Amino acid sequence: MTVKPFVKWAGGKGQLLGELEKRLPSEILQEKTVRRYVEPFVGGGAFFFYLKNNYSIQESYLSDINKDLILIYKVIKKNCNELVAELSEIESFHLKKSEEKRKENFYKIRDRYNSQDINYQQPSSEWIKRTGYFIFLNKTCFNGLYRLNSKGEFNVPFGRYKNPRICDEQNLKQVQFSLKSTNLFHGDFTKSSKYILDNTFIYLDPPYRPLNNTSYFTNYSKNGFNDDSQKKLADFFKLMDKRGAKLMLSNSDPQNHNEQDRFFDELYEGFTVERVTAKRNINRDPSKRGFIKELIVRNYS
Ligand SMILES: C[S@@+](CC[C@H](N)C(=O)[O-])C[C@H]1O[C@@H](n2cnc3c(N)ncnc32)[C@H](O)[C@@H]1O
């Protein structure tokens, strides 16, 4: 049984797994074991779940700045049965409706999601409801995107799907199983610093530096991630390198659009910077979906 991400996530690493795996530290490849794994921009967790299917991970720390996303991970870990019951109810209610009524249902749930007052500190039945809404919206919204407006509201419109799979019970149970010995927390990437030791492997997959001015899908949170954030991340990379940890970072390659752009080459000068080919699907314009270069940076060879 293999486990896969339970949400579609912009920038998900599904297309890059082989390239990332090839570049794992040699001891991990040989022993098929990751002693301590830290992923501070976990998103949908494509690489974490891939590693779970193929390696033994002894200890792991997954985090993201998106509070709701981490809440979903926690609910799957602790209350998977209740969540499956909630989702299967949502699914049967939704799928028996006509297209027009499904659209109405989508906007009703989106409104409920946006107006829900949630206490993120205190687990409650509201967490399960919110997780149900979140997964429903992810499976039925346009392109499976997650995007917030400046008020922090989820604003992706309805997407047309014939038969969206809202409740994938088998996979949710696999996800629950893979999260067993995992520590989950929400916050800025710097918060993971206290879990990083010299035996740690860190995978960093920050929001992409926009490929062009019309790229629109990088607002995972209301705060955004600009060039200053990329610089702050490079400082963090260097600090953790000094601590003796092994780091691998991926990002979009700005040279896809401007061959002169050496932003990341300069930021990570002295480390291994490679360019690999990946398939990029999330673009509003289908003609712009296709192969592009991605960057992989490592502090080991
Ligand atoms: C490119 S996505 C990661 C995708 C992930 N690798 C996957 O397979 O789905 C970047 C993630 O960084 C998160 N993020 C944005 N700013 C952050 C910050 N300052 N600290 C930690 N996470 C952040 C976003 O919420 C988003 O989930």
The ligand as an SDF file (V2000), in Angstrom:
LIG
                    3D

 27 29  0  0  0  0  0  0  0  0999 V2000
    6.1390   25.1780   -2.8850 C   0  0  0  0  0  0  0  0  0  0  0  0
    5.0780   24.9260   -1.5080 S   0  0  0  0  0  0  0  0  0  0  0  0
    5.5930   23.4040   -0.8750 C   0  0  0  0  0  0  0  0  0  0  0  0
    5.0280   22.2770   -1.6770 C   0  0  0  0  0  0  0  0  0  0  0  0
    5.3610   20.9020   -1.1330 C   0  0  0  0  0  0  0  0  0  0  0  0
    6.7480   20.5710   -1.3230 N   0  0  0  0  0  0  0  0  0  0  0  0
    4.4940   19.8440   -1.7890 C   0  0  0  0  0  0  0  0  0  0  0  0
    4.9740   18.8460   -2.2760 O   0  0  0  0  0  0  0  0  0  0  0  0
    3.2580   20.0450   -1.7930 O   0  0  0  0  0  0  0  0  0  0  0  0
    5.6160   26.1050   -0.3520 C   0  0  0  0  0  0  0  0  0  0  0  0
    4.9500   26.0280    1.0330 C   0  0  0  0  0  0  0  0  0  0  0  0
    5.5820   26.9890    1.8830 O   0  0  0  0  0  0  0  0  0  0  0  0
    4.6310   27.5020    2.8160 C   0  0  0  0  0  0  0  0  0  0  0  0
    5.1690   28.7800    3.3280 N   0  0  0  0  0  0  0  0  0  0  0  0
    5.1030   30.0300    2.7970 C   0  0  0  0  0  0  0  0  0  0  0  0
    5.8220   30.9120    3.5250 N   0  0  0  0  0  0  0  0  0  0  0  0
    6.3700   30.2120    4.5520 C   0  0  0  0  0  0  0  0  0  0  0  0
    7.2340   30.5410    5.6390 C   0  0  0  0  0  0  0  0  0  0  0  0
    7.6850   31.7880    5.8220 N   0  0  0  0  0  0  0  0  0  0  0  0
    7.6240   29.5570    6.4960 N   0  0  0  0  0  0  0  0  0  0  0  0
    7.1600   28.2820    6.3300 C   0  0  0  0  0  0  0  0  0  0  0  0
    6.3190   27.8950    5.3130 N   0  0  0  0  0  0  0  0  0  0  0  0
    5.9550   28.8500    4.4370 C   0  0  0  0  0  0  0  0  0  0  0  0
    3.3700   27.5930    2.0090 C   0  0  0  0  0  0  0  0  0  0  0  0
    2.2260   27.5730    2.8520 O   0  0  0  0  0  0  0  0  0  0  0  0
    3.4730   26.3490    1.0890 C   0  0  0  0  0  0  0  0  0  0  0  0
    2.7740   25.2530    1.6240 O   0  0  0  0  0  0  0  0  0  0  0  0
  1  2  1  0
  2  3  1  0
  2 10  1  0
  3  4  1  0
  4  5  1  0
  5  6  1  0
  5  7  1  0
  7  8  2  0
  7  9  1  0
 10 11  1  0
 11 12  1  0
 11 26  1  0
 12 13  1  0
 13 14  1  0
 13 24  1  0
 14 15  1  0
 14 23  1  0
 15 16  2  0
 16 17  1  0
 17 18  1  0
 17 23  2  0
 18 19  1  0
 18 20  2  0
 20 21  1  0
 21 22  2  0
 22 23  1  0
 24 25  1  0
 24 26  1  0
 26 27  1  0
M  CHG  2   2   1   9  -1
M  END
$$$$
